[in-house]
Amino acid sequence: MGASVTRRVVRAVGWRLAKRLIRPIPLVGTAVALGLAGHEIKKKGLLRGLVHVGLDATPVVGTIKGVIEIFSGDLIRDKEHRSRGMGASAS
């Protein structure tokens, strides 16, 4: 009888600990997305960058988007780089 009570206590404590560790993970993902917001907006342009960061900062949506992007590449394309015209001086 003592072993089953001990096993139940260990399971309960383990489950509580697991929930406490898992709970802040979405906040970590949101913090990383917001920390990289400037880089993404610069790379993708204002509107596309804001949409990209907004999706990444949303906990469940950002995770799903990240998994899809592992297999398919970026869902939101980068802005196109414009080449300098002839009017620009090359000094």
C-alpha positions as CSV (number, residue, x, y, z in Angstrom):
1,M,0.0,0.0,0.0
2,G,2.8,2.4,0.7
3,A,4.4,2.1,-2.7
4,S,1.1,3.0,-4.5
5,V,0.7,6.1,-2.4
6,T,4.2,7.1,-3.0
7,R,3.8,6.6,-6.8
8,R,0.6,8.7,-6.7
9,V,2.4,11.5,-4.9
10,V,5.3,11.4,-7.3
11,R,2.9,11.5,-10.3
12,A,1.0,14.5,-8.8
13,V,4.2,16.4,-8.1
14,G,5.6,15.6,-11.5
15,W,2.5,16.7,-13.3
16,R,2.4,20.0,-11.3
17,L,6.0,20.7,-12.1
18,A,5.5,19.9,-15.8
19,K,2.5,22.3,-16.0
20,R,4.6,25.0,-14.3
21,L,7.5,24.5,-16.8
22,I,5.2,24.3,-19.9
23,R,3.1,27.3,-19.0
24,P,5.7,30.1,-19.7
25,I,6.9,28.6,-23.0
26,P,4.4,30.5,-25.1
27,L,5.6,33.7,-23.4
28,V,9.2,32.9,-24.4
29,G,8.1,32.5,-28.0
30,T,6.3,35.8,-27.9
31,A,9.3,37.5,-26.4
32,V,11.6,36.2,-29.1
33,A,9.2,37.2,-31.8
34,L,8.9,40.8,-30.4
35,G,12.7,40.9,-30.0
36,L,13.2,40.1,-33.7
37,A,10.4,42.5,-34.8
38,G,12.7,45.2,-36.1
39,H,14.7,42.8,-38.2
40,E,11.7,41.2,-39.7
41,I,10.0,44.5,-40.5
42,K,13.2,45.8,-42.1
43,K,13.5,42.6,-44.1
44,K,9.8,42.2,-45.2
45,G,8.6,45.8,-45.2
46,L,6.2,47.5,-42.8
47,L,2.9,45.7,-43.5
48,R,4.3,42.2,-44.2
49,G,6.7,42.5,-41.3
50,L,3.9,43.5,-38.9
51,V,1.7,40.6,-40.1
52,H,4.7,38.2,-39.7
53,V,5.5,39.4,-36.2
54,G,1.8,39.4,-35.2
55,L,1.4,35.8,-36.3
56,D,4.6,34.7,-34.6
57,A,3.8,36.5,-31.4
58,T,0.4,34.7,-31.1
59,P,1.2,31.5,-29.1
60,V,-0.6,28.7,-30.9
61,V,-0.7,30.4,-34.3
62,G,3.0,31.2,-34.2
63,T,3.9,27.5,-33.4
64,I,1.7,26.2,-36.2
65,K,3.2,28.8,-38.6
66,G,6.7,27.8,-37.5
67,V,6.1,24.1,-38.2
68,I,4.7,24.9,-41.6
69,E,7.6,27.1,-42.5
70,I,10.1,24.3,-41.6
71,F,8.7,22.4,-44.6
72,S,7.6,25.1,-47.0
73,G,9.8,28.1,-46.3
74,D,8.6,31.6,-45.5
75,L,4.8,32.1,-45.8
76,I,5.2,35.8,-46.0
77,R,7.8,36.8,-48.7
78,D,10.5,39.4,-48.2
79,K,10.3,42.7,-49.9
80,E,11.9,43.0,-53.3
81,H,15.2,44.8,-53.4
82,R,15.3,47.7,-55.8
83,S,18.4,48.2,-57.8
84,R,19.8,51.7,-58.0
85,G,19.0,53.5,-61.1
86,M,21.4,55.4,-63.4
87,G,20.8,58.6,-61.5
88,A,22.6,57.4,-58.4
89,S,26.2,58.4,-58.2
90,A,28.7,55.6,-57.5
91,S,31.3,57.2,-55.4
